[in-house]
Amino acid sequence: MSQVPAHLRYRDTHEWVDPAQEISPVGITDHAQAELTDVVFVDPPKLGPVTAGQQVCVIESVKAASDIYTPVSGEIVEVNGVLSAEPGLINTDPYGAGWIFKIKPSSPDEAAALMDAAAYTAHIG
């Protein structure tokens, strides 16, 4: 059973965002990392403005390459530089040290429109 923390919001493409933080970390879910298997490379997003649903980076695993989309609009203000040396953090700690980027959301209401933990759990079956 995948972990689905209750305080986060989720996209149907398996990204999560922490709406409680002014500068919100974004990553992929435990379910997504399990489907990808061993993550071997993260192509980090560029800093700057983005629109919700925009493809911002790519994660490569031994199995596949996956596009990563921003769950909310705003400005990407930081990328997790540790992932260039340790991409496997996405597998071992997807909701902690394995965050991919941080965004300053332009509208706090956007995250509220994303799935909560119960809806995401239902989505992944």
Backbone torsions as a table, in degrees:
resi	resn	phi	psi	omega
1	MET	NA	129.5	-179.6
2	SER	-73.4	148.3	172.5
3	GLN	-76.8	137.5	176.4
4	VAL	-138.9	86.8	-178.1
5	PRO	-57.9	135.4	-174.8
6	ALA	-68.5	-26.0	-174.7
7	HIS	-82.8	-6.1	-177.9
8	LEU	-98.1	165.9	173.3
9	ARG	-119.0	150.6	-168.3
10	TYR	-130.1	144.2	170.0
11	ARG	-93.8	157.9	177.2
12	ASP	-67.7	-13.3	177.2
13	THR	-93.2	12.2	169.7
14	HIS	79.1	20.8	169.9
15	GLU	-92.5	152.1	175.3
16	TRP	-123.0	156.8	175.4
17	VAL	-141.0	146.8	177.4
18	ASP	-99.9	98.9	-173.8
19	PRO	-72.6	-11.7	-177.7
20	ALA	-78.2	-14.1	-177.0
21	GLN	-102.1	138.7	-179.7
22	GLU	-61.3	-41.9	170.9
23	ILE	-107.4	105.1	-167.5
24	SER	-92.5	125.1	172.0
25	PRO	-70.3	150.4	178.4
26	VAL	-132.9	140.5	176.7
27	GLY	-154.9	-167.9	174.7
28	ILE	-106.5	157.0	-174.9
29	THR	-76.0	164.2	175.4
30	ASP	-58.6	-40.5	177.8
31	HIS	-59.4	-45.7	-178.0
32	ALA	-64.5	-44.1	-178.7
33	GLN	-66.1	-33.6	178.6
34	ALA	-67.6	-37.9	177.9
35	GLU	-67.9	-38.2	-179.7
36	LEU	-71.7	-29.0	-169.3
37	THR	67.8	-145.0	-169.0
38	ASP	-67.6	113.6	177.2
39	VAL	-76.2	128.0	-176.4
40	VAL	-115.1	-15.1	-177.8
41	PHE	-158.7	139.7	173.8
42	VAL	-124.7	119.5	174.3
43	ASP	-88.1	105.2	-171.4
44	PRO	-68.4	151.2	177.0
45	PRO	-72.2	161.8	174.6
46	LYS	-84.4	146.3	175.4
47	LEU	-69.8	148.8	176.6
48	GLY	130.8	-175.5	-174.9
49	PRO	-71.1	142.9	178.2
50	VAL	-141.5	160.5	178.1
51	THR	-112.5	142.6	178.9
52	ALA	-50.0	132.8	179.5
53	GLY	88.8	-4.7	-179.1
54	GLN	-74.2	136.3	175.2
55	GLN	-72.2	124.4	-173.8
56	VAL	-118.9	-20.1	178.9
57	CYS	-164.0	179.3	-178.9
58	VAL	-132.5	138.9	172.7
59	ILE	-112.8	133.1	177.6
60	GLU	-113.5	135.8	175.6
61	SER	-120.9	178.5	177.2
62	VAL	-65.5	-17.5	-174.7
63	LYS	-100.6	-37.3	-171.1
64	ALA	-163.6	167.0	169.3
65	ALA	-108.1	136.1	-178.1
66	SER	-127.2	132.1	173.3
67	ASP	-72.4	144.0	176.7
68	ILE	-115.0	132.9	-176.2
69	TYR	-113.6	147.1	177.5
70	THR	-79.3	131.3	-177.2
71	PRO	-73.9	-23.3	-178.7
72	VAL	-137.6	160.4	174.5
73	SER	-80.3	154.3	177.9
74	GLY	154.6	-149.0	-179.2
75	GLU	-124.9	123.8	173.2
76	ILE	-71.9	119.6	-174.5
77	VAL	-111.3	-12.4	-178.7
78	GLU	-157.4	144.7	171.3
79	VAL	-118.2	153.3	-179.2
80	ASN	-82.4	92.9	-177.3
81	GLY	-64.2	-22.5	179.6
82	VAL	-63.0	-27.9	-176.8
83	LEU	-65.8	-22.9	178.8
84	SER	-65.3	-34.6	177.8
85	ALA	-92.9	-28.7	-175.4
86	GLU	-132.2	65.0	-178.8
87	PRO	-62.1	-22.6	179.7
88	GLY	-64.5	-12.4	175.0
89	LEU	-59.1	-27.8	177.2
90	ILE	-63.6	-33.9	177.8
91	ASN	-77.9	-42.4	-172.4
92	THR	-85.2	-26.0	-176.8
93	ASP	-147.8	64.5	-172.5
94	PRO	-62.9	-25.0	-178.7
95	TYR	-102.7	2.1	-178.9
96	GLY	-123.4	-108.2	-176.3
97	ALA	-63.2	-15.4	-179.3
98	GLY	-90.1	15.1	175.3
99	TRP	-59.7	152.6	-174.5
100	ILE	-101.1	-45.8	178.3
101	PHE	-151.6	166.6	176.0
102	LYS	-119.0	139.4	-176.6
103	ILE	-126.1	142.1	170.6
104	LYS	-97.3	103.0	-175.5
105	PRO	-63.5	143.7	178.4
106	SER	-84.9	-21.6	178.8
107	SER	-142.9	119.0	180.0
108	PRO	-64.9	-20.0	-178.3
109	ASP	-71.6	-24.8	-177.5
110	GLU	-60.7	-42.6	-178.9
111	ALA	-63.6	-32.9	-179.7
112	ALA	-63.5	-24.8	-179.9
113	ALA	-80.9	-11.9	178.8
114	LEU	-78.3	169.6	-179.8
115	MET	-70.1	140.3	170.1
116	ASP	-84.5	179.4	-175.2
117	ALA	-59.2	-41.3	-179.0
118	ALA	-64.5	-43.6	179.9
119	ALA	-66.9	-39.6	179.2
120	TYR	-67.2	-40.9	177.3
121	THR	-58.9	-42.1	176.9
122	ALA	-65.4	-39.3	-179.1
123	HIS	-60.2	-42.3	-177.4
124	ILE	-86.0	-6.1	175.1
125	GLY	73.5	NA	NA
